[in-house]
Amino acid sequence: MTSTFHFLPLCTLLFLIISPSSLAQTSFRPKALVLPISKDASSLQYIAQLNQRTPLVPIKLTLDLGGQFLWVDCEQHYASSTYKPIRCHSAQCSLANGNGCGECYSSPKPGCNNNTCSQFPDNTVTHTATGGELAQDVVSIQSTNGLNPGRVVSVSSFIFTCGSTFLLKGLASGVKGMAGLGRTRISVPSQFSTAFSFHRKFAICLSSSTSFNGVMFFGDGPYVLLPNNDVSKSLIYTPLIKNPVSTASAYTQGFGGTKISTVNPYTIMETSIYNAVLKAFIKELANVPRVASVAPFGACFSSKNIGSTRVGPAVPQIDFVLQSESVFWTVFGSNSMVQVSKDVLCLGFVDGGSNPRTSIVIGGYQIEDNLLQFDLATSRLGFSSSLSFQRTTCANFNFTANA
């Protein structure tokens, strides 16, 4: 039996979203929507594909859990008969906290003029931003009953921001923008929930495999993974509170500044926290030979001396303690240890320096094959810990059959 250590008390945070008035272009009202999520092997980014424009074009997007809105590159081959620029001083501009009026920031843009509302799309992977124009266009997505995908539905006036081609630098190959899932009024989840009048909830389940897709749900459960397992029933809930230290759209826990991120591949910790975790972890693995560190990790071990369990390498589990000692998110070996070579496993946490803006950023690797549900109406986060205990993974949603 492996040992456990609690290393960090965490609080949680409130999400406040005022939703936009997008119009659903369908008489069918789905209870939920579903998207496959892939993991790019090279960049380790998580990729979704939405269909946008008229005629519809499949657009690959890097997921940004804390992103403000959907932005796409409009400089390269954007053509759509349903594109509508958002005018200055309009309700949509106000909803999006637009930055006023101005000339087009770059050209060509499909329909931009001096009366176009502006915003600032940003690439949160490379930390670059530029001016851009707010617009509306058709977006389509599959509905779901939670068990299988259903019919395709559309939102006729989905708000997004036109970005520039240079913002794509650093994103996965073939990606044309970023899908912001953050707590703003025009984030992707906010617009879908308003368009179809379903619960202001969404859930992500990131696959650890680069060959098999994970899944994202917009709306309430059930969230059924093969073999017929409604994993929404296994969620543990914790209250969410707002953290003024972090960016306004981020999903952040506690006034210490703990954030959940899909653009950071691994958990990043402030140096003193990182060193404390490393010290405790190494002490628990005192009988396992250390090997040379492999960047960006600080503690690596010989995998020949580490056994295997249903939830990954047999190493001490790490508990993120939430609002009380009885509520904690357990990170098992499958989410803490990274196989960097045939015989080397490294603790998948990274030193973030002595003065980061956010003291802890929980990265994508640590939430793979965990279900996370963000309930915006009741201000709480639901989490499952490793789905391996339920004999399933995030790659087990049945995308092949229709509801």
FIDRENFI-203017 format. One record per residue (C-alpha): residue number from 1; residue in three letters; chain; z, x, y. Coordinates in nm, 2 decimals. Layout:
BEGIN
i|aa|ch|zz|xx|yy
NUM|ALA|A|Z|X|Y
...
// end
This chain:
BEGIN
i|aa|ch|zz|xx|yy
1|MET|A|0.00|0.00|0.00
2|THR|A|-0.09|0.14|0.34
3|SER|A|0.15|0.15|0.63
4|THR|A|0.13|-0.03|0.96
5|PHE|A|0.23|0.07|1.31
6|HIS|A|0.24|-0.14|1.63
7|PHE|A|0.14|0.07|1.92
8|LEU|A|0.08|-0.14|2.22
9|PRO|A|0.22|-0.47|2.36
10|LEU|A|-0.06|-0.67|2.52
11|CYS|A|-0.06|-0.98|2.72
12|THR|A|-0.36|-1.20|2.76
13|LEU|A|-0.57|-1.37|3.03
14|LEU|A|-0.70|-1.69|3.18
15|PHE|A|-1.07|-1.77|3.20
16|LEU|A|-1.17|-2.00|3.48
17|ILE|A|-1.53|-2.12|3.48
18|ILE|A|-1.69|-2.39|3.70
19|SER|A|-2.01|-2.48|3.52
20|PRO|A|-2.35|-2.51|3.67
21|SER|A|-2.56|-2.83|3.68
22|SER|A|-2.85|-2.71|3.45
23|LEU|A|-3.05|-3.00|3.31
24|ALA|A|-3.11|-3.03|2.94
25|GLN|A|-3.47|-3.11|2.87
26|THR|A|-3.41|-3.32|2.56
27|SER|A|-3.28|-3.66|2.46
28|PHE|A|-3.10|-3.50|2.16
29|ARG|A|-2.76|-3.37|2.25
30|PRO|A|-2.64|-3.10|2.02
31|LYS|A|-2.27|-3.04|1.95
32|ALA|A|-2.33|-2.66|1.93
33|LEU|A|-2.59|-2.39|1.96
34|VAL|A|-2.65|-2.08|1.75
35|LEU|A|-2.81|-1.74|1.80
36|PRO|A|-2.86|-1.45|1.56
37|ILE|A|-2.71|-1.12|1.68
38|SER|A|-2.85|-0.79|1.56
39|LYS|A|-2.70|-0.44|1.59
40|ASP|A|-2.94|-0.17|1.72
41|ALA|A|-2.90|0.14|1.50
42|SER|A|-2.99|0.39|1.78
43|SER|A|-2.80|0.26|2.08
44|LEU|A|-2.52|0.06|1.89
45|GLN|A|-2.59|-0.23|2.12
46|TYR|A|-2.58|-0.59|2.01
47|ILE|A|-2.90|-0.77|2.07
48|ALA|A|-2.98|-1.15|2.11
49|GLN|A|-3.32|-1.31|2.15
50|LEU|A|-3.37|-1.61|2.37
51|ASN|A|-3.70|-1.79|2.43
52|GLN|A|-3.78|-1.82|2.80
53|ARG|A|-4.06|-1.94|3.02
54|THR|A|-4.37|-2.17|2.98
55|PRO|A|-4.53|-2.09|2.75
56|LEU|A|-4.22|-1.96|2.57
57|VAL|A|-4.18|-1.59|2.53
58|PRO|A|-3.92|-1.43|2.30
59|ILE|A|-3.69|-1.20|2.51
60|LYS|A|-3.46|-0.95|2.36
61|LEU|A|-3.14|-0.90|2.55
62|THR|A|-2.84|-0.67|2.52
63|LEU|A|-2.52|-0.87|2.50
64|ASP|A|-2.26|-0.81|2.77
65|LEU|A|-1.94|-1.00|2.70
66|GLY|A|-1.82|-0.96|3.06
67|GLY|A|-2.16|-0.99|3.22
68|GLN|A|-2.20|-1.23|3.51
69|PHE|A|-2.53|-1.39|3.42
70|LEU|A|-2.86|-1.35|3.24
71|TRP|A|-3.10|-1.10|3.40
72|VAL|A|-3.44|-1.00|3.29
73|ASP|A|-3.71|-0.76|3.40
74|CYS|A|-3.95|-0.96|3.62
75|GLU|A|-4.17|-0.66|3.72
76|GLN|A|-4.35|-0.63|3.39
77|HIS|A|-4.57|-0.92|3.29
78|TYR|A|-4.35|-1.21|3.39
79|ALA|A|-4.57|-1.52|3.39
80|SER|A|-4.45|-1.88|3.36
81|SER|A|-4.57|-2.22|3.49
82|THR|A|-4.21|-2.34|3.51
83|TYR|A|-4.06|-2.05|3.71
84|LYS|A|-3.88|-2.17|4.02
85|PRO|A|-3.72|-1.94|4.28
86|ILE|A|-3.38|-2.05|4.40
87|ARG|A|-3.37|-2.11|4.77
88|CYS|A|-3.12|-1.98|5.02
89|HIS|A|-2.83|-2.22|5.10
90|SER|A|-2.92|-2.43|4.80
91|ALA|A|-2.65|-2.57|4.56
92|GLN|A|-2.77|-2.33|4.29
93|CYS|A|-2.74|-2.03|4.53
94|SER|A|-2.39|-2.14|4.62
95|LEU|A|-2.30|-2.19|4.25
96|ALA|A|-2.42|-1.84|4.17
97|ASN|A|-2.23|-1.69|4.47
98|GLY|A|-2.56|-1.57|4.59
99|ASN|A|-2.57|-1.29|4.84
100|GLY|A|-2.76|-1.48|5.10
101|CYS|A|-3.13|-1.46|5.19
102|GLY|A|-3.37|-1.18|5.23
103|GLU|A|-3.71|-1.04|5.15
104|CYS|A|-3.80|-0.97|4.79
105|TYR|A|-3.63|-0.65|4.68
106|SER|A|-3.93|-0.53|4.49
107|SER|A|-4.27|-0.66|4.38
108|PRO|A|-4.44|-0.82|4.22
109|LYS|A|-4.20|-1.10|4.16
110|PRO|A|-4.32|-1.45|4.05
111|GLY|A|-4.26|-1.67|4.35
112|CYS|A|-4.02|-1.47|4.56
113|ASN|A|-4.03|-1.51|4.93
114|ASN|A|-3.81|-1.47|5.24
115|ASN|A|-3.62|-1.79|5.15
116|THR|A|-3.51|-1.67|4.81
117|CYS|A|-3.14|-1.64|4.71
118|SER|A|-3.04|-1.29|4.61
119|GLN|A|-2.80|-1.14|4.36
120|PHE|A|-2.73|-0.80|4.21
121|PRO|A|-2.82|-0.76|3.85
122|ASP|A|-2.65|-0.46|3.69
123|ASN|A|-2.69|-0.25|3.37
124|THR|A|-2.33|-0.22|3.25
125|VAL|A|-2.43|0.04|2.99
126|THR|A|-2.55|0.29|3.25
127|HIS|A|-2.35|0.15|3.55
128|THR|A|-2.66|0.10|3.76
129|ALA|A|-2.74|-0.20|3.98
130|THR|A|-3.00|-0.32|4.23
131|GLY|A|-3.09|-0.62|4.43
132|GLY|A|-3.27|-0.91|4.26
133|GLU|A|-3.38|-1.27|4.32
134|LEU|A|-3.22|-1.57|4.16
135|ALA|A|-3.45|-1.81|3.98
136|GLN|A|-3.47|-2.09|3.73
137|ASP|A|-3.69|-2.13|3.42
138|VAL|A|-3.70|-2.29|3.08
139|VAL|A|-3.48|-2.14|2.80
140|SER|A|-3.49|-2.27|2.44
141|ILE|A|-3.24|-2.21|2.16
142|GLN|A|-3.16|-2.36|1.82
143|SER|A|-2.89|-2.62|1.78
144|THR|A|-2.64|-2.61|1.49
145|ASN|A|-2.40|-2.83|1.30
146|GLY|A|-2.20|-2.51|1.23
147|LEU|A|-2.34|-2.48|0.88
148|ASN|A|-2.71|-2.43|0.94
149|PRO|A|-2.95|-2.40|1.24
150|GLY|A|-3.10|-2.73|1.36
151|ARG|A|-3.37|-2.84|1.59
152|VAL|A|-3.47|-2.63|1.89
153|VAL|A|-3.35|-2.76|2.23
154|SER|A|-3.43|-2.66|2.58
155|VAL|A|-3.27|-2.62|2.92
156|SER|A|-3.53|-2.68|3.19
157|SER|A|-3.36|-2.51|3.48
158|PHE|A|-3.16|-2.22|3.34
159|ILE|A|-3.04|-1.99|3.62
160|PHE|A|-3.11|-1.62|3.59
161|THR|A|-3.17|-1.31|3.80
162|CYS|A|-3.49|-1.11|3.83
163|GLY|A|-3.41|-0.75|3.77
164|SER|A|-3.62|-0.43|3.81
165|THR|A|-3.78|-0.23|3.53
166|PHE|A|-3.57|0.08|3.60
167|LEU|A|-3.26|-0.12|3.51
168|LEU|A|-3.38|-0.12|3.14
169|LYS|A|-3.31|0.25|3.11
170|GLY|A|-3.03|0.31|2.86
171|LEU|A|-3.08|-0.03|2.69
172|ALA|A|-3.21|-0.06|2.33
173|SER|A|-3.58|-0.03|2.26
174|GLY|A|-3.77|-0.35|2.33
175|VAL|A|-3.48|-0.51|2.53
176|LYS|A|-3.59|-0.68|2.85
177|GLY|A|-3.25|-0.76|3.01
178|MET|A|-2.89|-0.85|2.95
179|ALA|A|-2.72|-1.17|2.85
180|GLY|A|-2.40|-1.21|3.05
181|LEU|A|-2.13|-1.40|2.86
182|GLY|A|-1.86|-1.36|3.13
183|ARG|A|-1.64|-1.61|3.30
184|THR|A|-1.87|-1.71|3.58
185|ARG|A|-2.03|-2.04|3.67
186|ILE|A|-2.38|-1.92|3.57
187|SER|A|-2.30|-1.71|3.26
188|VAL|A|-2.50|-1.80|2.95
189|PRO|A|-2.21|-1.99|2.78
190|SER|A|-2.12|-2.18|3.10
191|GLN|A|-2.48|-2.30|3.15
192|PHE|A|-2.52|-2.41|2.79
193|SER|A|-2.20|-2.61|2.78
194|THR|A|-2.28|-2.79|3.10
195|ALA|A|-2.65|-2.86|3.00
196|PHE|A|-2.54|-3.03|2.67
197|SER|A|-2.19|-3.15|2.77
198|PHE|A|-2.01|-2.99|2.48
199|HIS|A|-1.68|-2.80|2.46
200|ARG|A|-1.65|-2.50|2.69
201|LYS|A|-1.62|-2.26|2.40
202|PHE|A|-1.82|-1.99|2.24
203|ALA|A|-1.76|-1.76|1.95
204|ILE|A|-1.90|-1.42|1.86
205|CYS|A|-1.92|-1.27|1.51
206|LEU|A|-2.07|-0.92|1.52
207|SER|A|-2.21|-0.78|1.20
208|SER|A|-2.12|-0.42|1.11
209|SER|A|-2.47|-0.39|0.95
210|THR|A|-2.79|-0.28|1.13
211|SER|A|-2.99|-0.46|0.86
212|PHE|A|-2.83|-0.80|0.86
213|ASN|A|-2.76|-1.02|1.16
214|GLY|A|-2.43|-1.14|1.30
215|VAL|A|-2.40|-1.47|1.48
216|MET|A|-2.30|-1.63|1.81
217|PHE|A|-2.20|-2.00|1.85
218|PHE|A|-2.20|-2.19|2.18
219|GLY|A|-1.97|-2.49|2.14
220|ASP|A|-1.69|-2.58|1.90
221|GLY|A|-1.66|-2.52|1.53
222|PRO|A|-1.71|-2.56|1.24
223|TYR|A|-1.84|-2.20|1.21
224|VAL|A|-1.94|-2.18|0.84
225|LEU|A|-2.02|-1.86|0.67
226|LEU|A|-2.13|-1.82|0.31
227|PRO|A|-1.99|-1.91|0.07
228|ASN|A|-1.91|-2.24|0.25
229|ASN|A|-1.62|-2.09|0.45
230|ASP|A|-1.53|-2.25|0.78
231|VAL|A|-1.38|-1.94|0.94
232|SER|A|-1.28|-2.13|1.26
233|LYS|A|-0.99|-2.27|1.05
234|SER|A|-0.84|-1.92|1.02
235|LEU|A|-0.82|-1.83|1.39
236|ILE|A|-0.49|-1.72|1.54
237|TYR|A|-0.46|-1.82|1.91
238|THR|A|-0.32|-1.64|2.20
239|PRO|A|-0.29|-1.76|2.57
240|LEU|A|-0.53|-1.61|2.82
241|ILE|A|-0.42|-1.49|3.16
242|LYS|A|-0.62|-1.36|3.45
243|ASN|A|-0.60|-0.99|3.53
244|PRO|A|-0.67|-0.90|3.89
245|VAL|A|-0.72|-0.53|3.80
246|SER|A|-1.04|-0.59|3.61
247|THR|A|-1.38|-0.72|3.73
248|ALA|A|-1.38|-1.09|3.79
249|SER|A|-1.62|-1.18|3.51
250|ALA|A|-1.46|-0.96|3.24
251|TYR|A|-1.25|-1.09|2.94
252|THR|A|-0.94|-0.89|3.00
253|GLN|A|-0.60|-0.90|2.85
254|GLY|A|-0.28|-0.84|3.03
255|PHE|A|-0.19|-0.68|3.36
256|GLY|A|-0.21|-0.34|3.20
257|GLY|A|-0.58|-0.39|3.19
258|THR|A|-0.70|-0.44|2.83
259|LYS|A|-1.06|-0.56|2.81
260|ILE|A|-1.28|-0.67|2.52
261|SER|A|-1.63|-0.53|2.55
262|THR|A|-1.96|-0.55|2.37
263|VAL|A|-2.13|-0.27|2.57
264|ASN|A|-1.88|-0.01|2.47
265|PRO|A|-1.94|0.09|2.11
266|TYR|A|-1.59|0.21|2.04
267|THR|A|-1.24|0.14|2.19
268|ILE|A|-1.16|0.35|2.49
269|MET|A|-0.80|0.43|2.59
270|GLU|A|-0.63|0.60|2.88
271|THR|A|-0.53|0.95|2.78
272|SER|A|-0.16|0.90|2.74
273|ILE|A|-0.21|0.59|2.53
274|TYR|A|-0.49|0.76|2.33
275|ASN|A|-0.27|1.06|2.26
276|ALA|A|0.02|0.84|2.14
277|VAL|A|-0.20|0.65|1.90
278|LEU|A|-0.36|0.97|1.77
279|LYS|A|-0.02|1.13|1.71
280|ALA|A|0.12|0.83|1.52
281|PHE|A|-0.20|0.78|1.32
282|ILE|A|-0.22|1.15|1.22
283|LYS|A|0.15|1.15|1.12
284|GLU|A|0.09|0.85|0.89
285|LEU|A|-0.20|1.04|0.73
286|ALA|A|-0.01|1.37|0.69
287|ASN|A|-0.12|1.42|0.33
288|VAL|A|-0.49|1.38|0.42
289|PRO|A|-0.67|1.70|0.52
290|ARG|A|-0.80|1.71|0.88
291|VAL|A|-1.15|1.84|0.95
292|ALA|A|-1.32|1.94|1.27
293|SER|A|-1.35|1.66|1.53
294|VAL|A|-1.69|1.50|1.57
295|ALA|A|-1.77|1.38|1.93
296|PRO|A|-1.67|1.14|2.08
297|PHE|A|-1.37|1.12|1.84
298|GLY|A|-1.06|1.32|1.84
299|ALA|A|-0.92|1.29|1.49
300|CYS|A|-1.14|1.33|1.18
301|PHE|A|-1.04|1.35|0.81
302|SER|A|-1.18|1.43|0.47
303|SER|A|-1.30|1.11|0.32
304|LYS|A|-1.26|1.26|-0.03
305|ASN|A|-0.89|1.21|0.01
306|ILE|A|-0.89|0.85|0.14
307|GLY|A|-0.91|0.56|-0.10
308|SER|A|-1.10|0.23|-0.05
309|THR|A|-0.97|-0.13|-0.01
310|ARG|A|-1.13|-0.47|0.05
311|VAL|A|-1.09|-0.41|0.42
312|GLY|A|-1.22|-0.05|0.43
313|PRO|A|-1.07|0.29|0.40
314|ALA|A|-0.71|0.30|0.29
315|VAL|A|-0.55|0.40|0.62
316|PRO|A|-0.26|0.27|0.83
317|GLN|A|-0.35|-0.06|0.99
318|ILE|A|-0.32|-0.09|1.37
319|ASP|A|-0.17|-0.40|1.53
320|PHE|A|-0.25|-0.50|1.88
321|VAL|A|0.06|-0.70|1.97
322|LEU|A|-0.02|-0.99|2.20
323|GLN|A|0.22|-1.23|2.37
324|SER|A|0.50|-1.18|2.12
325|GLU|A|0.59|-0.96|1.82
326|SER|A|0.48|-1.25|1.59
327|VAL|A|0.13|-1.27|1.73
328|PHE|A|-0.08|-0.96|1.67
329|TRP|A|-0.44|-0.87|1.60
330|THR|A|-0.46|-0.64|1.30
331|VAL|A|-0.73|-0.36|1.29
332|PHE|A|-0.79|-0.25|0.93
333|GLY|A|-0.97|0.06|0.81
334|SER|A|-1.32|-0.10|0.82
335|ASN|A|-1.27|-0.14|1.20
336|SER|A|-1.07|0.18|1.28
337|MET|A|-1.25|0.44|1.07
338|VAL|A|-1.61|0.56|1.14
339|GLN|A|-1.81|0.73|0.86
340|VAL|A|-1.98|1.01|1.06
341|SER|A|-2.11|1.20|0.75
342|LYS|A|-2.08|1.18|0.38
343|ASP|A|-1.74|1.33|0.35
344|VAL|A|-1.59|1.28|0.70
345|LEU|A|-1.41|0.98|0.85
346|CYS|A|-1.30|0.97|1.21
347|LEU|A|-1.06|0.74|1.39
348|GLY|A|-1.30|0.53|1.60
349|PHE|A|-1.11|0.54|1.93
350|VAL|A|-1.22|0.74|2.24
351|ASP|A|-1.02|0.92|2.51
352|GLY|A|-1.11|0.75|2.84
353|GLY|A|-0.94|1.00|3.07
354|SER|A|-0.62|0.99|3.28
355|ASN|A|-0.73|0.75|3.55
356|PRO|A|-0.97|0.48|3.41
357|ARG|A|-1.02|0.15|3.59
358|THR|A|-0.92|-0.03|3.27
359|SER|A|-0.65|0.13|3.05
360|ILE|A|-0.78|0.00|2.72
361|VAL|A|-1.13|-0.13|2.65
362|ILE|A|-1.16|-0.28|2.29
363|GLY|A|-1.51|-0.18|2.18
364|GLY|A|-1.77|-0.34|1.96
365|TYR|A|-1.69|-0.15|1.65
366|GLN|A|-1.33|-0.28|1.65
367|ILE|A|-1.44|-0.64|1.66
368|GLU|A|-1.72|-0.63|1.40
369|ASP|A|-1.68|-0.87|1.11
370|ASN|A|-1.40|-1.04|1.31
371|LEU|A|-1.46|-1.39|1.46
372|LEU|A|-1.36|-1.42|1.83
373|GLN|A|-1.36|-1.76|2.00
374|PHE|A|-1.33|-1.79|2.37
375|ASP|A|-1.19|-2.13|2.47
376|LEU|A|-1.25|-2.17|2.84
377|ALA|A|-1.11|-2.52|2.87
378|THR|A|-0.76|-2.44|2.72
379|SER|A|-0.75|-2.08|2.83
380|ARG|A|-0.70|-1.92|2.50
381|LEU|A|-0.86|-1.66|2.27
382|GLY|A|-0.89|-1.72|1.89
383|PHE|A|-0.92|-1.42|1.66
384|SER|A|-0.95|-1.39|1.29
385|SER|A|-0.89|-1.02|1.21
386|SER|A|-1.11|-0.89|0.93
387|LEU|A|-1.32|-1.16|0.76
388|SER|A|-1.32|-0.94|0.45
389|PHE|A|-0.99|-1.09|0.35
390|GLN|A|-1.18|-1.42|0.33
391|ARG|A|-1.45|-1.26|0.12
392|THR|A|-1.72|-1.30|0.38
393|THR|A|-1.87|-1.12|0.68
394|CYS|A|-2.04|-1.20|1.01
395|ALA|A|-2.38|-1.15|0.83
396|ASN|A|-2.32|-1.46|0.62
397|PHE|A|-2.44|-1.74|0.84
398|ASN|A|-2.72|-1.92|0.67
399|PHE|A|-3.01|-1.89|0.91
400|THR|A|-3.27|-1.98|0.64
401|ALA|A|-3.19|-2.35|0.61
402|ASN|A|-3.22|-2.62|0.87
403|ALA|A|-2.95|-2.88|0.94
// end
